Amino acid sequence: MAEARQEARAEPATADREIVISRIIDATRELVFEAFTEVRHLSRWWGPEGFTTTTRSFEFRVGGEWDFVLHGPDGTDYSEWITWTEIVPPERIALLHGESRDDPNAFESTLTFAPNGTATRLVMRTVFPTRELRDQAVEKYHAIEGGEQTLSNLAAYVAEITQKKKEGH
């Protein structure tokens, strides 16, 4: 007689170093993916509420880099750097994100774009080098709220594009 095995769903080994944020965005995944891949789009929505982005250089390809400055609402500038480690249009983008190319505390993010009816489910999974760095990002830099605000800005931006297309602009 075969024994019934009950498998416990294991936590990923990185669970204590992760932040996972997801959102349903009312646009096709092709449009949502495009909003991540072209600097003319990114500069319009990237960052939490009240932040603006200035791009110094941008090359969207595996091994390419995005060097930019986030300008906080209080006037503080934050140097940022991203390199793309995997690009699978329109399904997935993986990247390494830090303050600069040689940042020892850079973190990895994977974005997945899945159809959800006529909308898109975007999941952003970020893994930090250590639990302490994740906790610092959450507590000091409000990474969860900032990530949710960034995806909210993206949703509003692509809704605006979709509306303009419907109006024939």
Backbone torsions as a table, in degrees:
resi	resn	phi	psi	omega
1	MET	NA	130.8	-178.7
2	ALA	-75.4	137.0	179.1
3	GLU	-82.8	134.5	176.2
4	ALA	-78.6	125.9	179.4
5	ARG	-106.7	130.1	176.4
6	GLN	-104.2	120.3	-178.6
7	GLU	-98.5	126.9	175.7
8	ALA	-76.9	140.7	177.5
9	ARG	-76.1	113.4	-175.6
10	ALA	-77.5	141.2	172.1
11	GLU	-70.8	141.9	175.9
12	PRO	-61.7	151.5	-179.2
13	ALA	-60.1	-20.4	-177.3
14	THR	-98.1	6.5	-171.8
15	ALA	-53.7	-37.4	-178.2
16	ASP	-79.5	-1.5	179.0
17	ARG	-117.6	7.7	-171.6
18	GLU	-106.3	154.0	163.9
19	ILE	-129.3	128.0	178.3
20	VAL	-122.5	124.0	179.7
21	ILE	-126.7	135.0	177.2
22	SER	-135.8	158.9	-179.7
23	ARG	-156.9	142.7	170.2
24	ILE	-88.4	125.5	-179.4
25	ILE	-115.3	128.2	-174.1
26	ASP	-81.1	69.9	177.7
27	ALA	-162.6	161.8	178.6
28	THR	-65.7	153.7	-179.5
29	ARG	-68.0	-27.4	176.7
30	GLU	-61.7	-42.5	179.2
31	LEU	-69.4	-43.2	179.8
32	VAL	-62.7	-43.0	177.9
33	PHE	-61.8	-44.4	179.7
34	GLU	-59.6	-36.9	-179.5
35	ALA	-63.3	-22.5	177.0
36	PHE	-89.8	-14.2	-168.1
37	THR	-108.6	-9.7	-178.3
38	GLU	-122.0	127.3	-174.8
39	VAL	-60.7	-30.7	179.3
40	ARG	-62.7	-28.0	175.4
41	HIS	-83.5	-49.2	-174.7
42	LEU	-53.5	-42.3	-176.3
43	SER	-67.5	-13.8	-178.9
44	ARG	-87.7	-20.7	-174.5
45	TRP	-136.1	-14.0	-172.3
46	TRP	-66.0	134.5	174.3
47	GLY	107.7	162.8	178.7
48	PRO	-68.4	173.5	178.7
49	GLU	-52.6	132.8	175.4
50	GLY	85.8	-7.8	179.8
51	PHE	-93.1	150.6	171.4
52	THR	-125.2	163.9	-174.8
53	THR	-126.7	132.9	171.8
54	THR	-117.3	121.4	-179.4
55	THR	-90.2	130.3	174.9
56	ARG	-92.0	-41.6	175.1
57	SER	-154.4	152.0	-176.1
58	PHE	-152.5	124.5	174.6
59	GLU	-142.1	105.3	-177.1
60	PHE	-87.7	93.8	173.9
61	ARG	-162.6	159.2	176.9
62	VAL	-58.6	126.6	-176.3
63	GLY	89.1	-12.6	177.0
64	GLY	-74.5	166.2	-175.9
65	GLU	-130.1	150.9	170.1
66	TRP	-121.1	113.7	178.8
67	ASP	-108.6	120.5	-173.8
68	PHE	-150.3	168.9	176.8
69	VAL	-122.1	129.3	170.7
70	LEU	-93.9	128.1	179.1
71	HIS	-103.5	115.1	-179.2
72	GLY	-75.7	159.1	-179.7
73	PRO	-63.1	-20.7	179.1
74	ASP	-90.6	5.5	179.0
75	GLY	93.4	-5.4	178.7
76	THR	-73.7	135.6	175.7
77	ASP	-102.5	136.9	179.6
78	TYR	-120.9	112.6	175.2
79	SER	-70.8	134.2	-177.9
80	GLU	-134.1	154.3	-179.1
81	TRP	-148.6	135.0	177.1
82	ILE	-132.7	139.4	166.9
83	THR	-123.0	139.4	-177.1
84	TRP	-86.0	125.7	-177.8
85	THR	-105.3	-19.8	177.1
86	GLU	-156.3	136.5	177.8
87	ILE	-137.3	117.8	177.3
88	VAL	-128.5	87.8	-177.1
89	PRO	-65.0	142.2	-15.1
90	PRO	-97.3	33.7	-169.7
91	GLU	-98.1	-35.9	-165.9
92	ARG	-157.0	142.4	172.3
93	ILE	-135.7	131.2	172.9
94	ALA	-118.9	145.1	-175.5
95	LEU	-151.7	162.4	172.6
96	LEU	-115.1	131.2	-171.7
97	HIS	-130.3	125.4	176.8
98	GLY	-150.4	-168.6	177.7
99	GLU	-81.5	-25.7	-179.8
100	SER	-159.3	172.6	-177.6
101	ARG	-56.9	-36.6	-175.8
102	ASP	-101.7	22.0	-179.8
103	ASP	-67.1	115.6	-179.7
104	PRO	-70.4	-15.5	-179.3
105	ASN	-101.8	14.9	178.6
106	ALA	-58.1	148.9	-179.2
107	PHE	-120.9	158.7	-179.7
108	GLU	-101.0	137.8	174.2
109	SER	-128.7	142.8	173.5
110	THR	-124.7	127.6	178.3
111	LEU	-110.9	128.9	175.1
112	THR	-118.3	139.3	-177.0
113	PHE	-118.0	110.0	-177.2
114	ALA	-120.1	136.4	176.1
115	PRO	-60.5	141.9	177.0
116	ASN	-140.3	81.3	-170.3
117	GLY	66.8	-126.9	177.4
118	THR	-90.8	-0.6	-179.6
119	ALA	-103.0	-173.1	-179.6
120	THR	-131.6	133.3	171.2
121	ARG	-95.4	115.8	178.2
122	LEU	-103.8	124.5	176.1
123	VAL	-118.4	126.2	178.5
124	MET	-113.4	110.2	179.8
125	ARG	-108.5	119.5	-178.5
126	THR	-115.2	130.8	179.4
127	VAL	-119.9	122.5	179.7
128	PHE	-92.0	156.2	180.0
129	PRO	-59.9	-33.3	-179.8
130	THR	-139.5	161.3	175.7
131	ARG	-63.0	-36.8	-179.3
132	GLU	-63.0	-41.3	178.2
133	LEU	-66.6	-38.5	175.1
134	ARG	-61.7	-47.8	-178.9
135	ASP	-61.9	-39.4	177.7
136	GLN	-64.2	-42.0	178.6
137	ALA	-61.1	-39.5	-179.0
138	VAL	-71.7	-47.7	-172.4
139	GLU	-80.9	-46.0	-174.5
140	LYS	-85.4	-40.4	-173.7
141	TYR	-105.9	1.9	177.3
142	HIS	53.3	48.4	-173.0
143	ALA	-60.7	-35.8	-178.6
144	ILE	-68.8	-50.2	178.6
145	GLU	-62.0	-42.0	179.7
146	GLY	-62.8	-41.1	177.3
147	GLY	-64.9	-42.2	178.7
148	GLU	-64.9	-40.0	178.2
149	GLN	-66.1	-39.4	178.7
150	THR	-61.9	-45.0	178.8
151	LEU	-68.3	-30.1	174.7
152	SER	-66.0	-42.5	176.4
153	ASN	-61.6	-41.7	177.2
154	LEU	-60.7	-46.5	-179.6
155	ALA	-59.3	-43.5	179.7
156	ALA	-65.9	-40.2	-179.1
157	TYR	-64.6	-48.4	-178.8
158	VAL	-70.3	-28.0	174.7
159	ALA	-63.6	-39.1	178.1
160	GLU	-63.9	-44.1	178.4
161	ILE	-62.5	-45.6	-179.1
162	THR	-60.9	-42.0	179.5
163	GLN	-63.8	-43.5	179.7
164	LYS	-62.8	-38.0	178.0
165	LYS	-64.1	-40.7	179.6
166	LYS	-64.4	-34.3	-179.5
167	GLU	-82.7	-4.5	176.4
168	GLY	82.3	24.0	178.7
169	HIS	-88.2	NA	NA
